[in-house]
Amino acid sequence: MIRLGIDVGGTNTDGVILNDANEVLGSAKTATTKDIFSGIQMTIKSLLEETKINVKEINVATLGTTHCTNAIVERKSLNKVGIVRICLPSGTTVPPLLGWPNDLVEKLHAKTVLIHGGYEFNGIPIADLDYDELKKSVDLFRGQVDSIAISGVFSPVLGDQEKEVARYFEKELPNIPVSISSEIGSIGLIERENATILNAALMTTISHVSNGFKRALQAEDIHANIFFGQNDGTLMTNEYAQKYPIYTIACGPTNSIRGAAHLSKEPNAIVVDIGGTTTDIGVLANNFPRQTSLAVEVGGVRTNYRMPDIYSIGFGGGTRVYLQEDAWTIGPESVGYQLTEKGIVFGGTELTTTDIAIGAGYMEIEHTDLSRLASIPCEKIYPDFVTLIEKAIDRMKTSAEDLPVVLVGGGASLIPTTLKGASRVIRPEHAQVANAIGAALGDISGTVERIYSLENQSYQEVMEEAKAEAIEEAVNAGADPDKVEIILLEDFALAYLPGNAILVRVKAAGPLKI
């Protein structure tokens, strides 16, 4: 099976082709273009020219994309959303969209309804659904919204009412996509509702991305199965991505982490991904990115759906270095993909981190002019780069123990192979395209995070039920049912809830079923 992997970053669009043994047959790195798709096409063309591979042999094409992130951050191409909260007679104190940035709220043109329903923590209904309310909601939404977001009180415990409301809207408004919160977020109504609204707002964006990727592949006569990278370091089918576009947010760093695991053969390590504009630091735990346990802000909106534990700093190959009040300052501004035009060693006028690394003797690039750096104290400035990365690594560690550090990304050669806090520093071959390798490699996963009561079920029954649900999720997302394995199993006693309740987290993963 030949795999094509593409990862679109803010500065570069990277691509790889892998063979049956997941060995790199060819790699390419081109500047990300404004329309993004022409950059993808250039990368694919470059890969095919390098490898001379028969396009008929490419079975899988995967894309790690920033489109959905950009849509939220830039407030562009977002759907008009109908918001349904199943909560009455309670759940009215904090209305939907409270605390959202005003400019984002304006772009959603949201229509909001609160209806009777929801559950207690143990699955006992707060109230029954009122179908007259649902009928009025349909009348309000018809012709006014592009997608619908449904959230219910304690729906991760029992999602029956959400699913019933979704079926009602799908029947009455058949061409409008519906997102339900129990399939997206965790316990915490407001943050889960926020994530569901964002997911609903991205439906048009993900459809546009999918169609554009198909066109880019078809232009080269590639007819492969399409998969998208998601933010836990695994893949999802194109069909699954159309339902859950929010899972593509932050897939870039997780692709790099998975690629780093494959290239370095280190299952547990700190991964430092240095791009053209930013550096992302993540943690490998049993070959997969460590997930954050905290609420995460996306575009200024607080959410609680699964996200990788990533720390980002404004340091990359194109980061500007400038003198400010007799002290040298590093970033966070960057020249990005214009490095080869604006960097001093390339004939430009902007002093960048790449200039400093070359001037200090830690990096070499052909056709650069070191004489232009004669007046710059590169050897004095360079140690500040190392200190910046060492502090970021220390922030991600959970103990004082030294850990392996894997350097990847186009700017990996900016940093030396000895760092404080690192048992060893690995800069593997093909490090510059680790993100595309991670995108191409990914397994398919399914995740369950739910509260269970042990009043009517034994602990063993609860765990088996959660594992079966996670495996089903993975299979639905495109995994081979015969090869799915449980890779994460955690439970936490919830002392603040009555009824001997526990929170269970399970992740199952397996290879693609082709």
TORVOVEX-719148 format. One record per residue (C-alpha): residue in one letter; x, y, z. Coordinates in Angstrom, 1 decimal. Layout:
BEGIN
[A, [X, Y, Z]];
...
END
This chain:
BEGIN
[M, [0.0, 0.0, 0.0]];
[I, [1.5, 3.3, -1.1]];
[R, [0.5, 6.4, 1.0]];
[L, [0.5, 10.0, 0.1]];
[G, [0.7, 12.4, 3.1]];
[I, [0.2, 16.2, 2.9]];
[D, [0.4, 18.6, 5.8]];
[V, [-0.5, 22.3, 5.3]];
[G, [1.2, 24.7, 7.7]];
[G, [1.2, 28.4, 7.9]];
[T, [4.6, 28.7, 6.2]];
[N, [5.1, 25.5, 4.2]];
[T, [3.0, 22.7, 2.7]];
[D, [4.9, 19.4, 3.2]];
[G, [4.4, 16.1, 1.5]];
[V, [5.7, 12.5, 1.6]];
[I, [5.1, 9.3, -0.2]];
[L, [5.6, 6.1, 1.9]];
[N, [5.9, 2.5, 0.7]];
[D, [4.4, -0.7, 2.2]];
[A, [7.0, -0.7, 5.0]];
[N, [6.3, 3.0, 5.8]];
[E, [9.7, 4.0, 4.4]];
[V, [10.0, 7.4, 2.8]];
[L, [10.2, 7.2, -1.0]];
[G, [10.1, 10.9, -1.5]];
[S, [9.5, 14.2, 0.3]];
[A, [8.7, 17.7, -0.8]];
[K, [8.3, 21.1, 0.9]];
[T, [6.8, 24.1, -0.9]];
[A, [5.6, 27.5, 0.3]];
[T, [2.0, 27.5, 1.5]];
[T, [-0.1, 29.6, -1.0]];
[K, [-2.8, 32.0, -0.2]];
[D, [-5.5, 29.8, -1.7]];
[I, [-3.8, 26.7, -0.1]];
[F, [-4.9, 24.3, -2.9]];
[S, [-2.4, 25.5, -5.5]];
[G, [0.3, 24.8, -2.8]];
[I, [-1.0, 21.3, -2.3]];
[Q, [-0.9, 20.7, -6.1]];
[M, [2.7, 22.0, -6.3]];
[T, [3.7, 19.6, -3.5]];
[I, [2.0, 16.6, -5.2]];
[K, [3.6, 17.4, -8.5]];
[S, [7.0, 17.7, -6.9]];
[L, [6.6, 14.3, -5.1]];
[L, [5.5, 12.6, -8.3]];
[E, [8.5, 14.1, -10.2]];
[E, [10.9, 12.9, -7.5]];
[T, [9.6, 9.4, -7.0]];
[K, [8.4, 8.6, -10.6]];
[I, [5.8, 6.5, -9.0]];
[N, [2.8, 5.1, -10.9]];
[V, [-0.1, 7.2, -9.5]];
[K, [-2.4, 4.1, -9.8]];
[E, [-0.3, 2.6, -6.9]];
[I, [-1.3, 5.3, -4.4]];
[N, [-4.1, 3.7, -2.3]];
[V, [-4.3, 6.3, 0.5]];
[A, [-4.1, 10.1, 0.4]];
[T, [-4.2, 11.9, 3.8]];
[L, [-4.4, 15.6, 4.6]];
[G, [-3.5, 17.5, 7.7]];
[T, [-5.0, 20.9, 7.3]];
[T, [-5.2, 24.3, 9.0]];
[H, [-8.4, 25.3, 7.1]];
[C, [-10.8, 24.9, 10.0]];
[T, [-8.4, 26.7, 12.4]];
[N, [-8.1, 29.5, 10.0]];
[A, [-11.8, 29.8, 9.4]];
[I, [-12.4, 30.3, 13.2]];
[V, [-9.4, 32.6, 13.8]];
[E, [-10.1, 34.7, 10.7]];
[R, [-13.9, 34.5, 11.1]];
[K, [-14.3, 33.4, 7.5]];
[S, [-16.6, 31.0, 5.7]];
[L, [-18.5, 30.1, 8.8]];
[N, [-22.0, 28.6, 8.8]];
[K, [-25.1, 30.3, 10.2]];
[V, [-25.9, 28.1, 13.2]];
[G, [-29.1, 27.2, 14.9]];
[I, [-28.4, 26.5, 18.6]];
[V, [-30.6, 24.1, 20.6]];
[R, [-30.0, 23.6, 24.3]];
[I, [-32.0, 20.8, 26.0]];
[C, [-32.2, 22.1, 29.6]];
[L, [-35.6, 23.6, 30.7]];
[P, [-36.8, 24.2, 33.3]];
[S, [-33.1, 24.6, 34.5]];
[G, [-30.0, 25.7, 32.6]];
[T, [-31.0, 29.2, 31.7]];
[T, [-28.6, 31.3, 33.9]];
[V, [-25.8, 31.3, 31.4]];
[P, [-27.1, 31.7, 27.8]];
[P, [-25.4, 30.2, 24.8]];
[L, [-22.5, 32.2, 23.3]];
[L, [-21.9, 34.1, 26.5]];
[G, [-18.3, 35.2, 26.7]];
[W, [-17.7, 34.6, 22.9]];
[P, [-15.8, 37.3, 21.0]];
[N, [-18.3, 39.7, 19.5]];
[D, [-17.0, 39.6, 16.0]];
[L, [-17.3, 35.8, 16.0]];
[V, [-20.9, 35.9, 17.3]];
[E, [-21.8, 38.3, 14.5]];
[K, [-20.4, 36.0, 11.9]];
[L, [-22.5, 33.0, 13.1]];
[H, [-25.9, 34.9, 12.7]];
[A, [-27.1, 32.4, 15.4]];
[K, [-30.7, 31.5, 16.2]];
[T, [-31.0, 30.1, 19.7]];
[V, [-33.7, 28.0, 21.4]];
[L, [-33.9, 26.5, 24.9]];
[I, [-36.2, 23.5, 25.2]];
[H, [-37.4, 21.2, 27.9]];
[G, [-35.3, 18.1, 28.7]];
[G, [-31.8, 17.1, 29.9]];
[Y, [-30.7, 14.6, 32.5]];
[E, [-29.4, 14.4, 36.0]];
[F, [-25.9, 13.0, 36.5]];
[N, [-27.3, 9.5, 36.9]];
[G, [-29.4, 9.5, 33.7]];
[I, [-32.7, 10.4, 35.3]];
[P, [-34.6, 12.9, 33.0]];
[I, [-35.0, 16.5, 34.2]];
[A, [-38.0, 16.8, 31.9]];
[D, [-39.4, 15.1, 28.8]];
[L, [-39.0, 16.5, 25.4]];
[D, [-41.8, 18.9, 24.2]];
[Y, [-42.5, 18.3, 20.5]];
[D, [-44.4, 21.6, 20.2]];
[E, [-41.2, 23.4, 21.2]];
[L, [-39.3, 21.4, 18.5]];
[K, [-41.9, 22.3, 15.9]];
[K, [-41.5, 26.0, 16.8]];
[S, [-37.7, 25.6, 16.6]];
[V, [-38.0, 24.1, 13.1]];
[D, [-40.1, 27.1, 12.0]];
[L, [-37.5, 29.5, 13.5]];
[F, [-34.5, 27.8, 11.8]];
[R, [-36.1, 27.1, 8.3]];
[G, [-34.3, 29.3, 5.7]];
[Q, [-32.3, 31.0, 8.5]];
[V, [-29.5, 28.6, 9.4]];
[D, [-27.0, 26.4, 7.5]];
[S, [-26.3, 23.9, 10.3]];
[I, [-27.6, 23.0, 13.8]];
[A, [-25.8, 22.4, 17.1]];
[I, [-27.7, 20.4, 19.8]];
[S, [-26.5, 20.3, 23.5]];
[G, [-28.2, 18.7, 26.4]];
[V, [-27.6, 18.7, 30.2]];
[F, [-25.4, 15.7, 31.1]];
[S, [-25.8, 14.3, 27.6]];
[P, [-22.3, 12.5, 27.9]];
[V, [-24.0, 10.4, 30.6]];
[L, [-27.1, 9.7, 28.4]];
[G, [-27.5, 11.1, 24.9]];
[D, [-30.9, 9.7, 24.0]];
[Q, [-32.7, 13.1, 24.0]];
[E, [-30.0, 14.7, 21.9]];
[K, [-30.3, 11.9, 19.4]];
[E, [-34.1, 12.1, 19.3]];
[V, [-33.9, 15.9, 18.7]];
[A, [-31.3, 15.4, 16.0]];
[R, [-33.6, 12.8, 14.3]];
[Y, [-36.5, 15.3, 14.4]];
[F, [-34.5, 18.1, 12.8]];
[E, [-33.0, 15.7, 10.2]];
[K, [-36.5, 14.7, 9.2]];
[E, [-38.0, 18.2, 9.1]];
[L, [-34.9, 20.0, 7.7]];
[P, [-33.2, 17.2, 5.7]];
[N, [-30.5, 19.2, 4.0]];
[I, [-29.1, 20.9, 7.2]];
[P, [-26.2, 19.1, 9.0]];
[V, [-26.7, 18.5, 12.7]];
[S, [-24.0, 18.3, 15.4]];
[I, [-24.7, 16.8, 18.8]];
[S, [-22.6, 17.6, 21.9]];
[S, [-22.4, 14.1, 23.4]];
[E, [-20.3, 13.0, 20.4]];
[I, [-17.9, 15.9, 20.6]];
[G, [-17.3, 17.3, 24.1]];
[S, [-17.0, 16.1, 27.7]];
[I, [-18.8, 16.9, 31.0]];
[G, [-19.4, 20.6, 31.3]];
[L, [-22.4, 22.0, 29.5]];
[I, [-21.1, 25.4, 28.4]];
[E, [-17.7, 24.3, 27.1]];
[R, [-19.2, 21.2, 25.4]];
[E, [-21.9, 23.4, 23.8]];
[N, [-19.3, 25.8, 22.6]];
[A, [-17.3, 23.0, 20.9]];
[T, [-20.5, 21.8, 19.3]];
[I, [-21.4, 25.2, 17.9]];
[L, [-17.9, 25.6, 16.5]];
[N, [-18.2, 22.2, 14.9]];
[A, [-21.5, 23.1, 13.3]];
[A, [-20.0, 26.4, 12.1]];
[L, [-17.3, 24.5, 10.2]];
[M, [-19.5, 22.3, 8.0]];
[T, [-19.1, 24.4, 4.8]];
[T, [-15.4, 24.8, 5.4]];
[I, [-14.7, 21.1, 5.6]];
[S, [-16.8, 20.4, 2.6]];
[H, [-14.8, 23.0, 0.6]];
[V, [-11.5, 21.5, 1.8]];
[S, [-12.6, 18.0, 0.9]];
[N, [-13.7, 19.0, -2.6]];
[G, [-10.5, 21.0, -3.1]];
[F, [-8.3, 18.1, -2.0]];
[K, [-10.2, 15.7, -4.4]];
[R, [-9.6, 18.2, -7.3]];
[A, [-5.9, 18.4, -6.5]];
[L, [-5.6, 14.6, -6.5]];
[Q, [-7.7, 14.2, -9.6]];
[A, [-5.6, 16.8, -11.5]];
[E, [-2.7, 14.3, -11.1]];
[D, [-5.0, 11.3, -11.9]];
[I, [-4.8, 10.0, -8.3]];
[H, [-7.9, 8.1, -7.2]];
[A, [-7.1, 7.2, -3.6]];
[N, [-9.1, 6.8, -0.4]];
[I, [-9.1, 10.2, 1.3]];
[F, [-8.4, 10.6, 5.0]];
[F, [-8.0, 13.6, 7.3]];
[G, [-5.6, 14.0, 10.2]];
[Q, [-7.3, 14.6, 13.5]];
[N, [-5.9, 16.2, 16.7]];
[D, [-5.2, 13.0, 18.6]];
[G, [-2.5, 11.9, 16.1]];
[T, [-4.8, 9.5, 14.2]];
[L, [-6.8, 9.7, 11.0]];
[M, [-10.5, 9.8, 10.1]];
[T, [-12.3, 9.0, 6.9]];
[N, [-13.5, 11.8, 4.7]];
[E, [-17.1, 11.0, 5.6]];
[Y, [-16.3, 11.1, 9.3]];
[A, [-14.5, 14.5, 8.9]];
[Q, [-17.6, 15.9, 7.3]];
[K, [-19.4, 15.2, 10.6]];
[Y, [-16.6, 16.3, 13.0]];
[P, [-14.5, 19.0, 11.3]];
[I, [-13.5, 20.4, 14.7]];
[Y, [-11.3, 17.4, 15.2]];
[T, [-9.0, 18.7, 12.4]];
[I, [-8.0, 21.7, 14.7]];
[A, [-4.5, 21.3, 16.0]];
[C, [-3.8, 18.2, 13.8]];
[G, [-0.6, 19.8, 12.5]];
[P, [1.4, 19.5, 15.8]];
[T, [0.0, 16.0, 16.5]];
[N, [1.0, 14.9, 13.0]];
[S, [4.5, 16.1, 13.8]];
[I, [4.5, 14.2, 17.1]];
[R, [3.4, 10.9, 15.4]];
[G, [6.0, 11.4, 12.7]];
[A, [8.6, 12.0, 15.3]];
[A, [7.7, 8.8, 17.0]];
[H, [8.1, 6.8, 13.8]];
[L, [11.3, 8.5, 12.7]];
[S, [13.0, 8.3, 16.2]];
[K, [11.6, 5.0, 17.3]];
[E, [11.0, 6.7, 20.7]];
[P, [7.6, 5.8, 22.2]];
[N, [8.0, 8.3, 25.1]];
[A, [9.7, 11.7, 24.5]];
[I, [9.4, 15.4, 24.2]];
[V, [8.9, 16.5, 20.6]];
[V, [10.0, 20.0, 19.5]];
[D, [8.5, 20.9, 16.1]];
[I, [10.2, 24.1, 14.8]];
[G, [8.4, 25.6, 11.8]];
[G, [8.9, 28.9, 10.0]];
[T, [6.8, 30.9, 12.4]];
[T, [6.2, 29.0, 15.6]];
[T, [7.6, 26.1, 17.6]];
[D, [5.2, 23.6, 19.1]];
[I, [6.3, 21.4, 22.0]];
[G, [4.3, 18.2, 22.7]];
[V, [4.8, 15.0, 24.6]];
[L, [4.8, 11.4, 23.2]];
[A, [3.1, 8.9, 25.5]];
[N, [3.1, 5.4, 24.2]];
[N, [3.6, 6.6, 20.6]];
[F, [0.6, 9.0, 20.7]];
[P, [0.4, 12.7, 21.7]];
[R, [-0.5, 13.4, 25.3]];
[Q, [-3.9, 14.9, 25.6]];
[T, [-4.6, 18.0, 27.7]];
[S, [-6.9, 17.6, 30.7]];
[L, [-7.7, 21.4, 30.7]];
[A, [-10.4, 23.4, 28.9]];
[V, [-8.9, 24.8, 25.7]];
[E, [-9.6, 28.1, 24.0]];
[V, [-10.2, 27.9, 20.2]];
[G, [-10.4, 31.3, 18.5]];
[G, [-11.2, 33.0, 21.9]];
[V, [-13.9, 30.4, 22.7]];
[R, [-13.5, 28.1, 25.8]];
[T, [-14.1, 24.4, 24.9]];
[N, [-13.6, 21.0, 26.5]];
[Y, [-13.4, 18.6, 23.6]];
[R, [-10.3, 16.5, 23.3]];
[M, [-7.2, 18.5, 22.3]];
[P, [-3.4, 17.7, 22.4]];
[D, [-1.3, 19.1, 25.2]];
[I, [0.8, 21.5, 23.1]];
[Y, [2.8, 24.5, 24.2]];
[S, [3.5, 27.0, 21.4]];
[I, [6.1, 29.8, 21.3]];
[G, [6.8, 32.5, 18.7]];
[F, [10.1, 31.0, 17.5]];
[G, [10.8, 29.6, 14.0]];
[G, [13.1, 29.7, 11.1]];
[G, [11.7, 33.0, 9.9]];
[T, [11.4, 34.7, 13.3]];
[R, [12.7, 38.3, 13.4]];
[V, [15.6, 39.2, 15.6]];
[Y, [16.0, 42.9, 16.4]];
[L, [17.8, 45.3, 18.7]];
[Q, [15.5, 47.0, 21.2]];
[E, [16.9, 49.3, 23.9]];
[D, [20.4, 47.8, 23.7]];
[A, [19.0, 44.2, 24.0]];
[W, [18.4, 41.7, 21.3]];
[T, [14.8, 40.6, 21.1]];
[I, [13.6, 37.3, 19.5]];
[G, [10.2, 37.5, 17.7]];
[P, [7.4, 36.8, 17.9]];
[E, [7.0, 38.4, 14.4]];
[S, [8.1, 36.3, 11.5]];
[V, [8.9, 36.7, 7.8]];
[G, [7.4, 33.2, 7.4]];
[Y, [7.5, 31.8, 3.8]];
[Q, [9.3, 35.0, 2.7]];
[L, [12.5, 33.9, 4.5]];
[T, [14.5, 33.4, 1.3]];
[E, [13.6, 36.8, 0.1]];
[K, [13.9, 38.8, 3.3]];
[G, [16.6, 37.0, 5.4]];
[I, [19.9, 38.9, 5.4]];
[V, [22.0, 35.9, 4.3]];
[F, [19.7, 35.6, 1.3]];
[G, [20.2, 39.2, 0.3]];
[G, [17.3, 40.7, 2.2]];
[T, [17.2, 43.3, 5.0]];
[E, [15.4, 41.4, 7.9]];
[L, [17.6, 39.7, 10.6]];
[T, [16.1, 36.3, 11.4]];
[T, [16.8, 33.3, 13.6]];
[T, [18.1, 31.5, 10.5]];
[D, [20.7, 34.3, 9.9]];
[I, [21.9, 34.1, 13.5]];
[A, [22.2, 30.2, 13.4]];
[I, [24.2, 30.4, 10.2]];
[G, [26.3, 33.2, 11.5]];
[A, [27.0, 31.3, 14.8]];
[G, [28.1, 28.3, 12.8]];
[Y, [25.3, 26.0, 13.8]];
[M, [23.6, 25.8, 10.5]];
[E, [24.6, 25.7, 6.8]];
[I, [22.5, 26.6, 3.8]];
[E, [23.9, 26.7, 0.2]];
[H, [24.1, 30.0, -1.6]];
[T, [24.0, 32.2, 1.5]];
[D, [26.3, 35.2, 2.1]];
[L, [27.8, 35.1, 5.6]];
[S, [29.7, 38.4, 5.0]];
[R, [26.4, 40.3, 5.3]];
[L, [26.4, 39.3, 9.0]];
[A, [29.8, 40.7, 9.9]];
[S, [28.4, 43.4, 12.1]];
[I, [25.9, 41.1, 14.0]];
[P, [27.0, 39.4, 17.2]];
[C, [25.6, 36.1, 16.2]];
[E, [27.5, 34.0, 18.8]];
[K, [26.2, 36.3, 21.6]];
[I, [22.6, 36.0, 20.4]];
[Y, [22.4, 32.3, 19.6]];
[P, [22.5, 31.0, 23.3]];
[D, [19.2, 32.9, 23.8]];
[F, [17.6, 30.5, 21.2]];
[V, [18.7, 27.5, 23.2]];
[T, [17.5, 28.9, 26.5]];
[L, [14.1, 29.7, 25.0]];
[I, [13.7, 26.1, 23.8]];
[E, [15.0, 24.6, 27.1]];
[K, [12.5, 26.6, 29.1]];
[A, [9.7, 25.4, 26.9]];
[I, [10.7, 21.8, 27.2]];
[D, [10.9, 22.1, 31.0]];
[R, [7.4, 23.5, 31.0]];
[M, [6.0, 20.4, 29.4]];
[K, [7.8, 17.9, 31.7]];
[T, [5.9, 16.3, 34.6]];
[S, [9.0, 15.4, 36.6]];
[A, [12.6, 16.5, 36.9]];
[E, [13.8, 13.4, 35.1]];
[D, [15.6, 14.0, 31.8]];
[L, [13.7, 12.7, 28.8]];
[P, [14.7, 12.1, 25.1]];
[V, [14.0, 15.2, 23.0]];
[V, [13.2, 14.8, 19.3]];
[L, [13.7, 17.8, 17.0]];
[V, [11.6, 17.9, 13.9]];
[G, [10.2, 20.5, 11.5]];
[G, [11.8, 22.7, 8.8]];
[G, [13.7, 24.6, 11.5]];
[A, [15.0, 21.6, 13.5]];
[S, [18.6, 22.4, 12.5]];
[L, [18.4, 25.8, 14.4]];
[I, [18.9, 24.0, 17.7]];
[P, [22.0, 22.0, 18.8]];
[T, [21.9, 18.3, 19.7]];
[T, [22.6, 19.0, 23.4]];
[L, [20.0, 20.6, 25.6]];
[K, [19.5, 20.9, 29.4]];
[G, [16.8, 18.5, 30.6]];
[A, [17.3, 16.1, 27.7]];
[S, [18.7, 12.7, 28.2]];
[R, [19.6, 12.8, 24.5]];
[V, [18.6, 15.0, 21.5]];
[I, [17.5, 13.2, 18.3]];
[R, [17.3, 15.0, 15.0]];
[P, [16.2, 12.1, 12.7]];
[E, [16.5, 11.8, 9.0]];
[H, [13.5, 13.4, 7.2]];
[A, [12.8, 15.5, 10.3]];
[Q, [11.8, 18.4, 8.1]];
[V, [8.7, 16.6, 6.9]];
[A, [7.8, 14.7, 10.1]];
[N, [4.4, 16.4, 10.0]];
[A, [3.6, 14.9, 6.5]];
[I, [4.9, 11.5, 7.6]];
[G, [2.7, 11.6, 10.7]];
[A, [-0.3, 12.5, 8.5]];
[A, [0.4, 9.6, 6.1]];
[L, [1.1, 7.0, 8.9]];
[G, [-1.9, 7.6, 11.1]];
[D, [-4.0, 4.8, 12.6]];
[I, [-7.8, 5.3, 13.1]];
[S, [-9.0, 5.9, 16.6]];
[G, [-12.2, 6.1, 18.7]];
[T, [-12.4, 7.8, 22.1]];
[V, [-15.0, 7.6, 24.9]];
[E, [-15.1, 9.9, 27.9]];
[R, [-18.2, 9.4, 30.0]];
[I, [-19.5, 9.4, 33.6]];
[Y, [-20.9, 6.0, 34.7]];
[S, [-22.8, 5.2, 37.9]];
[L, [-21.8, 2.0, 39.7]];
[E, [-25.1, 1.7, 41.5]];
[N, [-26.6, -0.7, 38.9]];
[Q, [-23.5, -1.9, 37.1]];
[S, [-20.2, -3.5, 38.4]];
[Y, [-16.9, -1.8, 37.7]];
[Q, [-16.0, -4.5, 35.3]];
[E, [-19.2, -4.2, 33.3]];
[V, [-18.7, -0.4, 33.0]];
[M, [-15.1, -0.8, 31.8]];
[E, [-16.1, -3.5, 29.2]];
[E, [-19.0, -1.3, 28.0]];
[A, [-16.7, 1.7, 27.6]];
[K, [-14.1, -0.3, 25.7]];
[A, [-16.7, -1.8, 23.4]];
[E, [-18.0, 1.8, 22.6]];
[A, [-14.5, 3.1, 21.9]];
[I, [-13.8, 0.1, 19.5]];
[E, [-17.1, 0.8, 17.8]];
[E, [-16.1, 4.5, 17.4]];
[A, [-12.8, 3.5, 15.8]];
[V, [-14.5, 1.1, 13.4]];
[N, [-17.0, 3.7, 12.4]];
[A, [-14.2, 6.1, 11.7]];
[G, [-12.6, 3.6, 9.3]];
[A, [-10.4, 1.2, 11.4]];
[D, [-10.0, -2.5, 10.6]];
[P, [-12.3, -4.2, 13.2]];
[D, [-10.0, -7.2, 13.4]];
[K, [-6.9, -5.1, 14.4]];
[V, [-8.3, -2.5, 16.8]];
[E, [-6.6, -2.3, 20.2]];
[I, [-7.3, -0.4, 23.4]];
[I, [-4.4, 2.0, 23.8]];
[L, [-5.6, 4.1, 26.7]];
[L, [-7.8, 3.1, 29.7]];
[E, [-8.3, 5.5, 32.7]];
[D, [-11.0, 6.0, 35.3]];
[F, [-11.4, 8.6, 38.1]];
[A, [-13.7, 8.5, 41.1]];
[L, [-16.0, 11.5, 41.2]];
[A, [-16.4, 12.2, 44.9]];
[Y, [-18.5, 15.3, 44.4]];
[L, [-21.3, 13.2, 42.7]];
[P, [-23.5, 10.8, 44.6]];
[G, [-24.2, 7.3, 43.5]];
[N, [-20.5, 6.0, 43.3]];
[A, [-19.9, 7.7, 40.0]];
[I, [-16.7, 7.4, 37.9]];
[L, [-15.3, 9.2, 34.9]];
[V, [-14.0, 6.7, 32.3]];
[R, [-11.7, 7.6, 29.4]];
[V, [-10.9, 5.0, 26.8]];
[K, [-9.1, 5.2, 23.4]];
[A, [-9.0, 2.4, 20.8]];
[A, [-6.9, 2.6, 17.7]];
[G, [-6.2, 0.4, 14.7]];
[P, [-4.8, 0.5, 11.1]];
[L, [-6.9, 1.6, 8.2]];
[K, [-9.3, -0.8, 6.6]];
[I, [-8.7, -0.5, 2.8]];
END
